[in-house]
């Protein structure tokens, strides 16, 4: 895929455990057509979502379905949960971090409830 260049210090790790798939397999055109950028989709097996990098939380979306993180190396990441999750208005998610929270790789950021 061309994402893994440089040392392991710059890698972005999976943010949940489960079944990974390419974005073109996701049933949402915003993702499958790459409108939101490069990435992968993961069908979570346990509903827990972790920081994939060391960095700082730059935003927690009001409906709790997305978290922005700036890695210590300066990469901006958006972690998004689910398809059509905006419609849930935060129901079903519990954020464990807030804006400006410093996170380490594998810090639990939010979970499904």
C-alpha positions in Angstrom: 0.0 0.0 0.0 2.9 2.3 0.4 2.1 3.4 3.9 5.0 1.7 5.7 8.0 3.8 5.1 10.7 4.7 7.6 11.2 3.4 11.1 8.5 1.7 13.3 8.3 5.0 15.2 6.3 6.5 12.3 3.9 3.6 11.9 0.2 3.9 12.4 -1.2 0.8 14.1 -4.7 -0.6 14.0 -7.1 1.2 16.4 -9.3 -1.8 17.2 -9.0 -5.6 16.8 -11.1 -7.4 14.3 -11.5 -8.0 10.5 -9.6 -5.5 8.3 -10.8 -4.6 4.8 -9.9 -2.1 2.1 -12.0 1.1 2.0 -13.4 0.2 -1.4 -15.3 -2.6 0.3 -17.1 -0.3 2.7 -20.8 0.3 2.0 -20.5 4.1 2.2 -19.3 6.1 -0.8 -17.6 8.7 1.3 -15.1 6.0 2.4 -15.2 3.6 -0.6 -14.4 6.3 -3.1 -11.6 7.8 -0.9 -13.4 11.1 -0.4 -12.1 11.2 3.2 -8.6 10.1 2.4 -6.6 6.9 2.6 -7.2 4.3 5.2 -8.6 0.9 6.0 -11.8 -0.3 7.6 -11.9 -2.7 10.6 -15.0 -4.5 11.8 -14.3 -4.3 15.5 -14.7 -7.6 17.5 -14.9 -6.0 20.9 -16.1 -2.4 20.5 -13.0 -0.9 22.1 -11.0 1.7 20.1 -7.5 2.8 20.9 -5.0 5.4 19.7 -3.0 4.1 16.8 -0.1 6.5 17.5 1.5 8.5 20.3 0.1 12.1 20.1 -2.6 14.5 21.2 -6.4 14.4 20.7 -7.3 17.4 18.6 -11.1 16.9 18.6 -13.8 14.6 19.8 -16.8 15.0 17.5 -20.0 16.0 19.4 -21.7 12.8 18.3 -18.8 10.7 19.7 -18.4 8.8 16.4 -15.0 10.3 15.5 -11.8 11.4 17.2 -9.0 13.5 15.6 -5.4 12.8 16.7 -2.2 14.6 15.8 0.7 12.2 16.0 3.9 13.2 17.7 5.4 13.2 14.2 2.8 15.7 13.0 0.4 13.4 11.1 -3.3 14.3 11.4 -5.5 11.3 11.8 -9.3 10.9 12.0 -10.6 7.7 13.7 -14.2 7.1 12.6 -16.6 4.5 14.1 -19.3 2.9 12.0 -21.5 3.7 9.1 -24.2 6.4 9.5 -23.2 6.8 13.2 -23.8 10.6 13.1 -27.5 9.7 13.1 -27.1 8.1 16.6 -26.2 11.5 18.1 -23.7 10.0 20.5 -25.9 7.1 21.7 -24.0 3.9 22.0 -20.5 5.5 22.4 -18.5 6.6 25.5 -15.5 8.8 24.9 -12.6 8.2 27.3 -10.6 11.1 26.1 -11.2 14.8 25.4 -9.7 17.6 23.5 -6.0 18.1 24.2 -5.6 14.7 25.9 -2.1 13.3 25.4 -2.4 9.7 24.3 0.1 6.8 23.8 -0.4 4.1 21.2 -3.0 1.7 22.6 -4.6 4.3 25.0 -8.3 3.4 25.0 -10.0 6.5 23.5 -13.6 5.3 23.4 -15.9 2.3 23.5 -19.3 1.1 22.4 -21.8 0.9 25.3 
